[in-house]
Amino acid sequence: MNRLIELFSKFKDIDRRYIFLFIGAAAIIPLIIPLGLPLGVTPSSENLFNAVDSLKEGSIVMLTFDYYPSTLPETEPMSYAALRQLFKKNIRVITVTTIPLGALSVMEEVVKNVAGEYNKKYGVDYVNLGYKYGYVAVMLGMGRNISDIFPRDNYDNKLEDLPLMKEVKNYSNIDFIFVVSDNATVDYWVSLVNAQFGVPMGAGVTAVMAPKCYSYLQTKQLVGLLGGMKGAAEYERLTKNPGRATRGMDPQSIIHFLMIAFIVLGNVGYFVSKKRKSNN
């Protein structure tokens, strides 16, 4: 018993280098040897998937890329999964970003890659509006006339020359908005666009943003929500397109488990050591 108490008392002074070593191994090994840990699907992710899946073929969806490159591990897989679901259902897509730094190049790469997978034609199946400064004015302006805000697309084509945009004047011609964001722009999409124009809307956000956005689910301003890498992995599972988020869930889950374990062991060691000193 004394040996056990002595062992537990050492946990409070464990060398942090061992902690770093375990965390590093937990991050690297599952990427080399995937474990395929079970992944449940939350109702908010399933509701978003079902809302998009219920759209008719030929519907028009606006997909936003409102995130910075620093959050790509969480947000980019959401964009890939959403775009694959939309193109698979032959839903036409309008992409746009309100972020000036990095998001435009990310959007171009994602859309180009997925459009190639499904043989989609630019101008007919999808249009990239690009970026325009002043997101509040942009969001409200598109509610009146998109061509007033974006007279030309991201590749300097006139909107009037694009077959898809001949059918789209404003939000009244858009069936759904899928917001992928790592910042407060999601609040503006909800408070300005959904509240004033009534367009059905779902969102994918970073893990730190998700708790705040759940209130939009309760008010039914969002039909569904993806939160962080887990939300992205859930959507990949629902769309049957496992990708980077799914691969990232193994190390993330193991690292979280290790962190909890070290916290528990440290606290046990502290209290055992404290009791041992009081007995002496």
Rosetta silent file (secondary structure, phi, psi, omega in degrees, C-alpha in Angstrom):
SEQUENCE: MNRLIELFSKFKDIDRRYIFLFIGAAAIIPLIIPLGLPLGVTPSSENLFNAVDSLKEGSIVMLTFDYYPSTLPETEPMSYAALRQLFKKNIRVITVTTIPLGALSVMEEVVKNVAGEYNKKYGVDYVNLGYKYGYVAVMLGMGRNISDIFPRDNYDNKLEDLPLMKEVKNYSNIDFIFVVSDNATVDYWVSLVNAQFGVPMGAGVTAVMAPKCYSYLQTKQLVGLLGGMKGAAEYERLTKNPGRATRGMDPQSIIHFLMIAFIVLGNVGYFVSKKRKSNN
SCORE:     score description
SCORE:     0.000 S_00000001
   1 L     0.000  -41.630  179.676    0.000    0.000    0.000 S_00000001
   2 H   -63.655  -36.630  178.087    2.846    2.353    0.893 S_00000001
   3 H   -65.615  -38.558  178.786    4.485    1.683   -2.480 S_00000001
   4 H   -65.470  -42.489  177.944    1.237    2.532   -4.232 S_00000001
   5 H   -63.198  -40.679  179.702    0.918    5.773   -2.266 S_00000001
   6 H   -64.929  -38.442  178.527    4.539    6.621   -3.066 S_00000001
   7 H   -64.380  -46.891 -179.659    3.907    5.945   -6.776 S_00000001
   8 H   -64.007  -35.146 -178.778    0.824    8.172   -6.888 S_00000001
   9 H   -66.163  -21.848 -179.935    2.631   10.961   -5.042 S_00000001
  10 H   -78.777  -17.280 -176.875    5.210   11.115   -7.845 S_00000001
  11 H   -64.192  -29.037 -177.728    2.562   11.933  -10.443 S_00000001
  12 H   -71.357  -17.898 -178.877    2.363   15.569   -9.315 S_00000001
  13 H  -112.695   21.699 -178.432    6.043   16.044  -10.212 S_00000001
  14 L   -60.673  136.600 -178.880    6.048   14.199  -13.533 S_00000001
  15 L   -63.564  126.637 -177.279    8.558   15.661  -15.980 S_00000001
  16 H   -62.645  -20.697  178.855    6.697   17.715  -18.591 S_00000001
  17 H   -65.552  -32.526  176.202    8.976   16.299  -21.274 S_00000001
  18 H   -67.721  -36.730  177.620    7.274   12.924  -20.836 S_00000001
  19 H   -63.275  -46.542  178.701    3.914   14.644  -21.318 S_00000001
  20 H   -60.855  -38.130 -179.174    5.137   16.271  -24.536 S_00000001
  21 H   -64.848  -45.547  179.225    6.473   12.891  -25.696 S_00000001
  22 H   -64.002  -43.404 -179.531    3.134   11.135  -25.135 S_00000001
  23 H   -64.210  -42.220  178.525    1.179   13.952  -26.809 S_00000001
  24 H   -61.621  -43.012  178.732    3.548   13.947  -29.782 S_00000001
  25 H   -65.228  -38.853 -179.904    3.218   10.188  -30.187 S_00000001
  26 H   -66.503  -28.086 -179.837   -0.582   10.445  -29.906 S_00000001
  27 H   -81.578  -32.883 -172.916   -0.604   13.043  -32.701 S_00000001
  28 H   -90.830  -47.064 -172.790    1.728   11.197  -35.087 S_00000001
  29 H   -59.455  -46.731  179.967    1.038    7.477  -34.705 S_00000001
  30 H   -63.828  -23.373  176.885   -2.722    7.546  -35.545 S_00000001
  31 H   -74.267  -30.638  178.003   -1.932    9.501  -38.714 S_00000001
  32 H   -82.070  -42.780  179.782    0.472    6.755  -39.806 S_00000001
  33 L  -122.125   89.036 -178.667   -1.672    3.877  -38.555 S_00000001
  34 L   -57.901  136.504 -178.227   -5.346    4.977  -38.554 S_00000001
  35 L   -94.277  -23.454 -179.340   -7.307    3.456  -35.685 S_00000001
  36 L    64.356   44.117  179.378  -10.800    4.095  -37.019 S_00000001
  37 L   -62.019  145.904 -178.187  -12.231    5.087  -33.653 S_00000001
  38 L   -61.280  143.294 -178.791  -16.053    5.191  -33.599 S_00000001
  39 L  -130.933  114.625  176.870  -17.607    8.530  -34.482 S_00000001
  40 L   -80.691  164.201  179.515  -21.151    9.422  -33.549 S_00000001
  41 L  -116.861  124.433 -178.808  -23.221   11.973  -35.464 S_00000001
  42 L   -79.081  154.367 -179.794  -24.859   14.843  -33.588 S_00000001
  43 H   -59.272  -35.016 -178.230  -28.417   15.959  -34.455 S_00000001
  44 H   -64.923  -36.784  177.259  -27.222   19.410  -35.564 S_00000001
  45 H   -71.470  -42.607 -179.562  -24.937   17.871  -38.211 S_00000001
  46 H   -65.168  -37.854  178.715  -27.583   15.409  -39.342 S_00000001
  47 H   -64.670  -38.728  178.122  -30.198   18.163  -39.621 S_00000001
  48 H   -66.032  -44.819  177.972  -27.904   20.207  -41.847 S_00000001
  49 H   -58.986  -45.897 -178.217  -27.194   17.215  -44.053 S_00000001
  50 H   -64.830  -36.465  179.558  -30.908   16.426  -44.348 S_00000001
  51 H   -64.430  -43.021  178.291  -31.769   20.036  -45.193 S_00000001
  52 H   -70.262  -39.848 -177.734  -29.285   20.066  -48.069 S_00000001
  53 H   -65.958  -24.671 -179.016  -30.228   16.559  -49.141 S_00000001
  54 L   -81.265   -9.260  178.759  -33.900   17.586  -49.398 S_00000001
  55 L   -68.008  144.418 -178.716  -33.130   20.252  -52.013 S_00000001
  56 L   -77.888  154.586  174.967  -34.324   19.443  -55.510 S_00000001
  57 L   -59.373  133.911 -178.200  -31.975   18.859  -58.421 S_00000001
  58 L    92.425   -5.522  176.464  -31.190   22.170  -60.089 S_00000001
  59 L   -62.924  164.115 -178.299  -31.651   24.191  -56.904 S_00000001
  60 E  -118.439  126.163 -178.927  -29.253   27.061  -56.269 S_00000001
  61 E  -122.559  137.794  172.800  -27.130   27.230  -53.111 S_00000001
  62 E   -98.204  123.823  179.985  -24.758   29.963  -51.976 S_00000001
  63 E  -113.497  122.011 -177.437  -21.658   28.549  -50.266 S_00000001
  64 E  -100.801  146.612  176.910  -19.459   30.975  -48.333 S_00000001
  65 E  -116.496   66.516 -174.144  -15.746   30.623  -47.599 S_00000001
  66 E   -95.224   58.495 -179.585  -15.541   33.035  -44.677 S_00000001
  67 L  -145.044  154.037 -179.018  -12.445   31.681  -42.968 S_00000001
  68 L   -90.234  157.792 -179.735   -8.759   32.407  -42.662 S_00000001
  69 H   -57.913  -23.824 -178.423   -5.983   29.919  -43.563 S_00000001
  70 H   -65.346  -19.352 -178.227   -5.170   29.494  -39.848 S_00000001
  71 H  -110.992   18.928 -176.709   -8.363   27.449  -39.338 S_00000001
  72 H   -56.427  -38.612 -179.800   -8.132   25.239  -42.442 S_00000001
  73 H   -58.064  -28.717  179.819   -7.961   21.917  -40.493 S_00000001
  74 H   -92.649  -42.173 -169.572  -11.458   22.620  -39.140 S_00000001
  75 H   -92.194  -38.266 -176.460  -13.143   24.599  -41.903 S_00000001
  76 H   -61.334  -40.724  176.425  -11.750   23.404  -45.231 S_00000001
  77 H   -60.286  -30.830  176.431  -13.040   19.813  -44.814 S_00000001
  78 H   -63.924  -43.135 -179.801  -16.525   21.288  -44.274 S_00000001
  79 H   -64.174  -43.308  178.869  -16.278   23.124  -47.601 S_00000001
  80 H   -61.704  -47.962 -177.252  -15.109   20.007  -49.423 S_00000001
  81 H   -64.526  -42.635 -179.590  -17.859   17.820  -47.931 S_00000001
  82 H   -63.718  -45.551 -177.349  -20.585   20.408  -48.573 S_00000001
  83 H   -66.402  -36.775  177.811  -19.514   21.020  -52.168 S_00000001
  84 H   -66.138  -40.027  177.412  -19.315   17.299  -52.903 S_00000001
  85 H   -63.388  -42.336 -178.197  -22.815   16.773  -51.549 S_00000001
  86 H   -66.310  -47.723 -178.942  -24.149   19.662  -53.631 S_00000001
  87 H   -68.067  -33.880  178.597  -22.488   18.631  -56.881 S_00000001
  88 H   -63.329  -34.221  179.836  -23.454   14.995  -56.394 S_00000001
  89 L   -88.105    5.999 -178.555  -27.107   16.080  -56.217 S_00000001
  90 L    59.154   40.726  174.327  -26.664   18.301  -59.294 S_00000001
  91 L   -95.593  134.544 -178.752  -27.331   21.420  -57.264 S_00000001
  92 E   -81.471  145.518 -169.439  -25.920   24.618  -58.712 S_00000001
  93 E  -128.688  136.085  171.386  -23.556   26.591  -56.522 S_00000001
  94 E  -114.736  120.631 -179.463  -22.578   30.236  -56.103 S_00000001
  95 E  -105.163  147.779 -178.688  -19.437   30.718  -54.012 S_00000001
  96 E  -156.647  155.664  174.828  -18.402   33.919  -52.271 S_00000001
  97 E  -136.498  146.471  175.092  -16.111   35.090  -49.480 S_00000001
  98 L  -108.365    9.640 -177.239  -16.157   38.109  -47.176 S_00000001
  99 L  -106.839  125.690 -175.275  -12.571   37.482  -45.988 S_00000001
 100 L   -80.712  -24.445 -170.924   -9.770   39.361  -47.782 S_00000001
 101 L  -105.985  107.789  171.688   -6.749   37.339  -46.640 S_00000001
 102 L    86.498  -32.894 -173.722   -6.193   33.860  -48.009 S_00000001
 103 H   -63.826  -32.278 -177.371   -9.820   32.759  -48.326 S_00000001
 104 H   -64.184  -45.194  179.606  -10.006   33.634  -52.023 S_00000001
 105 H   -68.461  -36.363  176.998   -7.162   31.298  -53.001 S_00000001
 106 H   -63.606  -44.951 -179.899   -8.566   28.564  -50.747 S_00000001
 107 H   -60.529  -45.364 -179.391  -11.985   28.936  -52.339 S_00000001
 108 H   -60.213  -42.321 -177.977  -10.557   28.748  -55.857 S_00000001
 109 H   -67.630  -46.764 -178.160   -8.617   25.573  -55.055 S_00000001
 110 H   -61.869  -49.131 -177.288  -11.501   23.780  -53.316 S_00000001
 111 H   -64.236  -42.207 -179.707  -14.057   24.632  -56.008 S_00000001
 112 H   -61.959  -44.287 -178.123  -11.692   23.754  -58.855 S_00000001
 113 H   -64.126  -48.232 -175.700  -10.827   20.369  -57.311 S_00000001
 114 H   -72.173  -37.482  177.348  -14.409   19.305  -56.554 S_00000001
 115 H   -60.861  -37.400  177.092  -15.806   20.644  -59.840 S_00000001
 116 H   -65.039  -36.402  179.953  -13.230   18.500  -61.632 S_00000001
 117 H   -63.582  -35.456 -174.253  -14.341   15.417  -59.690 S_00000001
 118 L  -108.805   11.120  177.072  -17.952   15.847  -60.848 S_00000001
 119 L    54.869   45.391  179.989  -17.289   17.299  -64.321 S_00000001
 120 L   -89.020  143.988 -176.183  -19.098   20.541  -63.541 S_00000001
 121 L  -101.066  131.649 -179.423  -18.984   23.414  -66.015 S_00000001
 122 E   -68.060  140.224  179.353  -18.173   26.935  -64.898 S_00000001
 123 L    89.794  -24.852  179.424  -20.919   29.475  -65.449 S_00000001
 124 L  -105.549  -50.737 -177.655  -23.546   26.750  -65.815 S_00000001
 125 L   -96.448  -24.926  179.680  -23.147   24.561  -62.715 S_00000001
 126 E  -156.480  154.620  178.222  -21.239   26.971  -60.495 S_00000001
 127 E  -139.132  137.212  177.990  -20.063   30.567  -60.308 S_00000001
 128 E  -106.707  107.327 -179.231  -17.343   32.096  -58.135 S_00000001
 129 E   -74.675  -26.639 -179.964  -18.236   35.674  -57.191 S_00000001
 130 E    87.005 -144.427 -174.526  -14.963   36.194  -55.331 S_00000001
 131 E  -123.666  143.043  173.850  -14.423   38.881  -52.683 S_00000001
 132 L  -139.095  135.520 -176.765  -15.784   42.366  -52.199 S_00000001
 133 L   -68.162  146.004  175.388  -14.853   44.729  -49.348 S_00000001
 134 L    87.232   73.092 -169.567  -17.440   45.655  -46.691 S_00000001
 135 H   -62.290  -31.789  179.265  -19.295   42.491  -45.760 S_00000001
 136 H   -65.495  -48.755  178.430  -22.326   44.212  -44.208 S_00000001
 137 H   -63.773  -36.868  179.812  -22.956   46.295  -47.327 S_00000001
 138 H   -64.835  -47.712 -179.193  -22.236   43.266  -49.510 S_00000001
 139 H   -61.820  -45.330 -179.784  -24.714   41.017  -47.686 S_00000001
 140 H   -69.434  -39.671 -178.411  -27.474   43.625  -47.730 S_00000001
 141 H   -63.572  -37.684  179.222  -26.718   44.681  -51.307 S_00000001
 142 H   -67.312  -20.088  175.891  -27.040   41.139  -52.633 S_00000001
 143 H   -69.977  -24.448  176.956  -30.525   41.098  -51.155 S_00000001
 144 H   -91.420  -55.308 -178.957  -31.486   43.797  -53.663 S_00000001
 145 L  -160.433  115.648 -177.107  -29.395   42.873  -56.692 S_00000001
 146 H   -62.564  -37.277 -177.328  -26.293   40.687  -56.749 S_00000001
 147 H   -69.158  -18.399  174.305  -25.006   42.262  -59.961 S_00000001
 148 H   -70.048  -33.564 -179.752  -24.947   45.675  -58.275 S_00000001
 149 H   -88.603  -41.572  179.684  -22.388   44.329  -55.801 S_00000001
 150 L  -121.693   78.998  177.695  -20.628   41.904  -58.134 S_00000001
 151 L   -64.117  -24.851  176.766  -20.972   43.220  -61.697 S_00000001
 152 E  -131.007  153.687  179.789  -18.198   40.757  -62.618 S_00000001
 153 L   -82.830 -171.642 -177.075  -17.222   37.403  -61.164 S_00000001
 154 L   -65.418  -17.596 -178.327  -13.861   36.402  -59.719 S_00000001
 155 L  -110.464   19.400  175.218  -12.489   35.849  -63.234 S_00000001
 156 L    68.512   23.877  172.744  -13.690   39.192  -64.608 S_00000001
 157 L   -87.492  141.536  174.770  -16.632   37.733  -66.506 S_00000001
 158 E   -68.318  134.530 -179.263  -19.782   39.822  -66.628 S_00000001
 159 H   -59.289  -33.768 -177.925  -22.502   38.170  -64.559 S_00000001
 160 H   -67.353  -15.197  179.644  -24.991   38.776  -67.339 S_00000001
 161 H   -92.305   -5.629 -177.724  -22.895   36.550  -69.591 S_00000001
 162 L   -97.313  122.826 -176.736  -23.048   33.565  -67.222 S_00000001
 163 L   -53.605  -41.860 -179.143  -26.061   31.238  -67.764 S_00000001
 164 H   -62.716  -43.629 -175.011  -26.452   30.494  -64.048 S_00000001
 165 H   -74.755  -12.771  174.156  -26.491   34.167  -63.021 S_00000001
 166 H   -68.210  -20.593  179.300  -29.182   34.961  -65.609 S_00000001
 167 H   -95.016   -7.125 -173.441  -31.512   33.065  -63.260 S_00000001
 168 L  -120.752  115.369  174.900  -30.308   34.771  -60.103 S_00000001
 169 L  -100.887  -46.668 -178.872  -31.079   38.372  -59.262 S_00000001
 170 L  -152.745 -163.075 -176.674  -31.005   38.310  -55.451 S_00000001
 171 H   -62.477  -22.120 -179.186  -31.650   36.053  -52.459 S_00000001
 172 H   -64.504  -18.477  179.449  -35.184   35.328  -53.638 S_00000001
 173 H  -100.195    4.420 -179.740  -33.634   33.103  -56.322 S_00000001
 174 L  -107.318  129.557 -174.573  -31.375   31.259  -53.864 S_00000001
 175 L   -86.214  -25.225 -176.501  -32.772   28.158  -52.165 S_00000001
 176 E  -161.589  147.248  174.428  -30.223   27.747  -49.371 S_00000001
 177 E  -120.247  125.718  179.462  -27.116   29.423  -47.922 S_00000001
 178 E  -110.710  107.135 -176.504  -24.343   27.267  -46.471 S_00000001
 179 E   -96.582  123.924  171.264  -22.017   29.437  -44.370 S_00000001
 180 E  -114.805  116.963 -168.957  -18.559   28.135  -43.471 S_00000001
 181 E  -146.160  151.178  173.251  -16.939   30.640  -41.135 S_00000001
 182 L  -121.112   18.103 -175.649  -14.331   31.058  -38.404 S_00000001
 183 L  -151.022 -168.751 -172.118  -15.366   34.559  -37.317 S_00000001
 184 L   -72.406   -3.060 -179.965  -18.290   36.895  -36.632 S_00000001
 185 H   -61.942  -27.740  177.783  -19.484   36.983  -40.255 S_00000001
 186 H   -61.604  -34.153  177.782  -21.765   34.042  -39.440 S_00000001
 187 H   -64.263  -37.747 -179.155  -23.614   36.360  -37.025 S_00000001
 188 H   -73.772  -37.274  175.771  -24.183   38.850  -39.836 S_00000001
 189 H   -60.100  -39.296 -179.630  -25.354   36.196  -42.270 S_00000001
 190 H   -73.375  -50.202 -172.710  -27.919   35.150  -39.665 S_00000001
 191 H   -75.721  -28.304 -178.573  -28.964   38.591  -38.395 S_00000001
 192 H   -98.135  -51.248 -172.278  -28.962   40.376  -41.761 S_00000001
 193 H   -82.929  -51.013  179.940  -29.663   37.813  -44.452 S_00000001
 194 H   -67.927  -44.161 -176.324  -31.749   35.177  -42.706 S_00000001
 195 H   -67.378  -37.780 -174.968  -33.672   37.628  -40.529 S_00000001
 196 H   -93.122  -30.759 -174.824  -34.436   40.119  -43.302 S_00000001
 197 H  -112.675  -10.613  173.674  -34.685   37.931  -46.397 S_00000001
 198 L    68.906   24.504  179.068  -35.737   34.609  -44.890 S_00000001
 199 L   -77.792  128.803  175.921  -33.304   32.408  -46.799 S_00000001
 200 L   -57.611  143.220 -169.963  -32.878   28.973  -45.139 S_00000001
 201 E  -148.078  141.986  171.785  -29.376   28.721  -43.757 S_00000001
 202 E  -132.180  164.790 -175.036  -26.930   26.282  -42.187 S_00000001
 203 E  -145.400  152.244  169.612  -23.388   26.829  -40.956 S_00000001
 204 E  -123.410  125.492 -174.496  -20.067   25.181  -40.258 S_00000001
 205 E  -133.890  169.312  177.038  -17.894   26.941  -37.678 S_00000001
 206 L   -70.683  163.194 -176.217  -14.789   26.369  -35.585 S_00000001
 207 L   -61.144  -36.995 -177.982  -15.083   24.549  -32.269 S_00000001
 208 L   -71.413  -22.051  179.944  -14.651   27.723  -30.207 S_00000001
 209 L   -88.040  -22.952 -171.778  -17.515   29.402  -32.083 S_00000001
 210 H   -55.964  -45.270 -177.982  -19.969   26.515  -31.916 S_00000001
 211 H   -56.531  -39.324  179.399  -21.376   27.142  -28.392 S_00000001
 212 H   -68.180  -35.204 -175.465  -22.457   30.665  -29.338 S_00000001
 213 H   -76.871  -14.936  178.923  -24.027   29.505  -32.598 S_00000001
 214 H   -63.290  -24.736  177.600  -26.233   26.899  -30.927 S_00000001
 215 H   -63.778  -30.295  178.062  -28.589   29.720  -29.968 S_00000001
 216 H   -70.209  -26.473  174.608  -29.320   30.168  -33.691 S_00000001
 217 H   -69.755  -40.477 -178.569  -30.458   26.553  -33.813 S_00000001
 218 H   -65.261  -35.126  178.935  -32.883   27.163  -30.967 S_00000001
 219 L   -86.887   -0.179  178.987  -34.374   30.166  -32.761 S_00000001
 220 L    63.905   23.671  172.573  -34.447   28.134  -36.007 S_00000001
 221 L   -80.201  -21.887  170.033  -32.368   30.761  -37.819 S_00000001
 222 L  -118.630  134.856  178.965  -29.989   27.908  -38.645 S_00000001
 223 L   -82.325  -19.903  179.948  -31.371   24.559  -39.740 S_00000001
 224 L  -166.742  165.547 -174.694  -28.150   22.799  -38.733 S_00000001
 225 E  -149.446  135.778  172.228  -24.625   23.380  -37.483 S_00000001
 226 E  -106.500  128.407 -178.542  -21.196   21.775  -37.812 S_00000001
 227 E  -115.195  110.975  174.186  -18.847   22.450  -34.907 S_00000001
 228 H    67.147 -163.180 -178.154  -15.091   22.145  -35.351 S_00000001
 229 H   -64.103  -33.970  178.965  -13.188   19.173  -36.719 S_00000001
 230 H   -64.559  -42.870  177.461  -15.692   16.749  -35.216 S_00000001
 231 H   -61.995  -39.456  177.740  -18.541   18.456  -37.049 S_00000001
 232 H   -64.649  -42.112  179.107  -16.520   18.311  -40.269 S_00000001
 233 H   -65.096  -38.115  177.288  -15.802   14.607  -39.729 S_00000001
 234 H   -62.704  -40.544 -179.457  -19.488   13.952  -39.067 S_00000001
 235 H   -69.954  -36.105  174.730  -20.418   15.660  -42.327 S_00000001
 236 H   -61.263  -39.128  179.163  -17.793   13.662  -44.198 S_00000001
 237 H   -67.323  -43.295 -178.854  -19.363   10.528  -42.770 S_00000001
 238 H   -64.842  -37.031 -179.844  -22.885   11.610  -43.699 S_00000001
 239 L   -86.846   -0.960  179.691  -21.833   12.462  -47.250 S_00000001
 240 L    58.775   41.005  177.071  -19.787    9.237  -47.454 S_00000001
 241 L  -132.836   70.461 -179.374  -16.647   11.176  -48.332 S_00000001
 242 L   -60.241  134.954 -176.829  -14.106   10.518  -45.556 S_00000001
 243 L  -143.887 -145.193 -173.516  -11.303   13.038  -45.712 S_00000001
 244 H   -64.095  -36.086  179.868   -8.872   15.046  -43.645 S_00000001
 245 H   -66.752  -41.057  178.017  -11.286   15.697  -40.785 S_00000001
 246 H   -62.228  -42.952  178.386  -12.060   11.995  -40.398 S_00000001
 247 H   -66.063  -31.310 -177.759   -8.338   11.195  -40.334 S_00000001
 248 H   -78.553  -13.836 -177.271   -7.761   13.944  -37.798 S_00000001
 249 H   -71.712  -31.760  178.498  -10.329   12.658  -35.310 S_00000001
 250 H   -60.499  -57.385  178.883   -8.172    9.714  -34.135 S_00000001
 251 H   -62.362  -36.356 -179.804   -5.244   11.853  -32.887 S_00000001
 252 H   -64.102  -43.039 -179.264   -7.606   14.527  -31.552 S_00000001
 253 H   -65.243  -43.761 -178.939   -9.581   11.975  -29.525 S_00000001
 254 H   -66.832  -40.445  178.994   -6.463   10.283  -28.152 S_00000001
 255 H   -63.418  -42.299  177.520   -4.847   13.629  -27.253 S_00000001
 256 H   -61.974  -40.937  178.279   -7.987   14.709  -25.395 S_00000001
 257 H   -62.868  -45.009 -179.776   -8.001   11.407  -23.509 S_00000001
 258 H   -62.971  -41.106  179.680   -4.321   11.803  -22.563 S_00000001
 259 H   -61.583  -42.981  177.626   -4.852   15.362  -21.377 S_00000001
 260 H   -63.731  -42.016 -179.234   -7.708   14.235  -19.125 S_00000001
 261 H   -62.366  -44.360  179.826   -5.601   11.326  -17.861 S_00000001
 262 H   -65.849  -37.114  177.692   -2.643   13.576  -17.003 S_00000001
 263 H   -64.182  -44.290  179.319   -4.922   16.052  -15.232 S_00000001
 264 H   -63.864  -47.200 -179.757   -6.486   13.245  -13.164 S_00000001
 265 H   -62.722  -40.085  178.594   -3.107   11.700  -12.320 S_00000001
 266 H   -62.447  -41.477  179.495   -1.663   15.080  -11.375 S_00000001
 267 H   -70.141  -39.885  176.600   -4.547   15.799   -9.023 S_00000001
 268 H   -61.255  -45.208  178.624   -4.421   12.313   -7.498 S_00000001
 269 H   -60.620  -38.724 -179.885   -0.700   12.735   -6.936 S_00000001
 270 H   -64.113  -48.676 -176.580   -1.235   16.112   -5.305 S_00000001
 271 H   -70.766  -36.460  176.519   -3.878   14.920   -2.840 S_00000001
 272 H   -64.116  -43.389  179.169   -2.014   11.689   -2.024 S_00000001
 273 H   -64.670  -38.996  179.498    1.176   13.663   -1.385 S_00000001
 274 H   -65.891  -42.558  178.946   -0.713   16.175    0.742 S_00000001
 275 H   -66.800  -37.016  179.561   -2.310   13.436    2.838 S_00000001
 276 H   -63.216  -41.260  178.983    1.045   11.694    3.197 S_00000001
 277 H   -67.347  -38.951 -179.762    2.639   14.846    4.572 S_00000001
 278 H   -66.719  -31.769  179.220   -0.219   15.437    7.014 S_00000001
 279 H   -72.320  -29.304  179.378    0.147   11.858    8.337 S_00000001
 280 L   -78.967    0.000    0.000    3.839   12.450    8.917 S_00000001
